[in-house]
Amino acid sequence: MFAQILAMLLNSNINIILALENAKHVINNKFLDKDFDLIINKIKSGYKISSAILESKKFDRILSEMINVGESSGNLGKIMLHCQKYFEDQFLLNLKKFESLIEPVLTIIIGIILAVIMLAIMEPNFNLGNIL
């Protein structure tokens, strides 16, 4: 989400400081607020964007490397769109892996629940045979 927001803002010709401040407010993540402030302050003091993001430790190293490429080439907005696509693909891949891991577990749990329900229904029939 960060890469997508930053790409949209940078492609709208908004400067990087304002773009990062707006991204911080849009994302609204208390876990990352201090890191955004740290990154913004480092950029204001002359750091490269990629170096500031790399030092925060909460963002992926690939993001920092791609931002470095974007800074060097002057196409940071386009690179951020590619970065957003990369992270989206990684998320979907990890989601499919998680689904493939959780699917057998859910099948077993549902089987156990159905077995308990069937036993609860059939048990009176078995006891009825003992009474007669």
C-alpha positions as CSV (number, residue, x, y, z in Angstrom):
1,M,0.0,0.0,0.0
2,F,2.9,2.3,0.8
3,A,4.5,1.9,-2.6
4,Q,1.2,2.5,-4.4
5,I,0.4,5.7,-2.4
6,L,3.9,7.0,-2.9
7,A,3.8,6.2,-6.6
8,M,0.6,8.0,-7.1
9,L,1.8,11.1,-5.2
10,L,5.2,11.2,-7.0
11,N,3.6,10.8,-10.4
12,S,1.4,13.8,-9.5
13,N,4.6,15.8,-9.1
14,I,4.4,16.2,-5.4
15,N,7.8,16.5,-3.6
16,I,9.0,13.5,-1.7
17,I,8.7,15.1,1.8
18,L,5.0,16.0,1.2
19,A,4.4,12.6,-0.4
20,L,5.8,10.8,2.6
21,E,3.8,12.9,5.0
22,N,0.7,12.2,3.1
23,A,1.5,8.5,2.8
24,K,2.0,8.5,6.6
25,H,-1.5,10.0,7.2
26,V,-3.2,7.7,4.6
27,I,-1.6,4.5,6.0
28,N,-2.3,5.7,9.6
29,N,-0.3,2.9,11.2
30,K,0.9,3.7,14.8
31,F,3.6,1.1,14.4
32,L,5.2,3.0,11.5
33,D,4.5,6.6,12.5
34,K,7.9,7.0,14.3
35,D,9.7,5.5,11.3
36,F,8.0,7.8,8.9
37,D,9.0,10.8,11.0
38,L,12.6,9.5,11.2
39,I,12.6,8.9,7.4
40,I,11.2,12.4,6.7
41,N,13.7,14.0,9.0
42,K,16.7,12.2,7.5
43,I,15.6,13.2,4.0
44,K,15.3,16.8,5.1
45,S,18.8,16.6,6.5
46,G,20.2,15.4,3.1
47,Y,19.9,11.6,3.2
48,K,18.9,9.7,0.1
49,I,15.4,8.3,0.3
50,S,16.7,4.7,-0.1
51,S,19.2,5.2,2.7
52,A,16.6,6.6,5.1
53,I,14.2,3.8,4.4
54,L,16.9,1.1,4.8
55,E,17.9,2.5,8.2
56,S,14.3,2.2,9.5
57,K,14.5,-1.6,9.5
58,K,10.7,-1.9,9.2
59,F,10.6,-1.7,5.5
60,D,11.8,-4.5,3.2
61,R,15.4,-4.2,1.8
62,I,14.0,-4.8,-1.7
63,L,12.0,-1.6,-1.3
64,S,15.1,0.3,-0.4
65,E,17.0,-1.1,-3.4
66,M,14.2,-0.3,-5.8
67,I,13.9,3.2,-4.5
68,N,17.7,3.5,-5.0
69,V,17.2,2.5,-8.6
70,G,14.4,5.0,-9.0
71,E,16.5,7.8,-7.5
72,S,19.4,7.1,-9.8
73,S,17.3,6.9,-12.9
74,G,15.0,9.8,-12.0
75,N,11.9,7.5,-12.4
76,L,11.0,7.0,-8.8
77,G,7.2,7.1,-9.5
78,K,7.4,4.4,-12.1
79,I,9.7,2.3,-10.0
80,M,7.3,2.6,-7.1
81,L,4.5,1.2,-9.3
82,H,6.7,-1.8,-10.2
83,C,7.5,-2.1,-6.5
84,Q,3.8,-2.1,-5.6
85,K,3.2,-4.8,-8.2
86,Y,6.1,-6.9,-6.9
87,F,4.8,-6.7,-3.3
88,E,1.2,-7.5,-4.4
89,D,2.5,-10.6,-6.2
90,Q,4.5,-11.7,-3.2
91,F,1.5,-11.2,-0.9
92,L,-0.7,-13.3,-3.2
93,L,1.9,-16.0,-3.5
94,N,2.2,-16.1,0.3
95,L,-1.6,-16.2,0.7
96,K,-1.8,-19.2,-1.7
97,K,0.9,-21.0,0.3
98,F,-1.0,-20.3,3.5
99,E,-4.2,-21.6,1.9
100,S,-2.5,-24.8,0.9
101,L,-1.2,-25.3,4.4
102,I,-4.5,-24.5,6.2
103,E,-6.8,-26.4,3.8
104,P,-5.9,-29.9,5.1
105,V,-6.2,-28.8,8.7
106,L,-9.7,-27.3,8.1
107,T,-10.8,-30.5,6.3
108,I,-9.7,-32.6,9.3
109,I,-11.5,-30.2,11.8
110,I,-14.7,-30.3,9.7
111,G,-14.5,-34.1,9.5
112,I,-14.2,-34.4,13.3
113,I,-17.2,-32.0,13.8
114,L,-19.3,-34.0,11.3
115,A,-18.3,-37.3,13.0
116,V,-19.3,-36.0,16.4
117,I,-22.7,-34.8,15.0
118,M,-23.3,-38.2,13.3
119,L,-22.4,-40.1,16.5
120,A,-24.8,-37.8,18.5
121,I,-27.6,-38.6,16.0
122,M,-26.8,-42.4,15.7
123,E,-26.1,-43.1,19.4
124,P,-29.8,-43.2,20.5
125,N,-30.5,-45.7,17.7
126,F,-27.7,-48.0,19.0
127,N,-29.1,-47.7,22.5
128,L,-32.6,-48.4,21.3
129,G,-31.4,-51.9,20.1
130,N,-30.1,-52.7,23.6
131,I,-33.4,-51.7,25.3
132,L,-35.5,-54.1,23.1
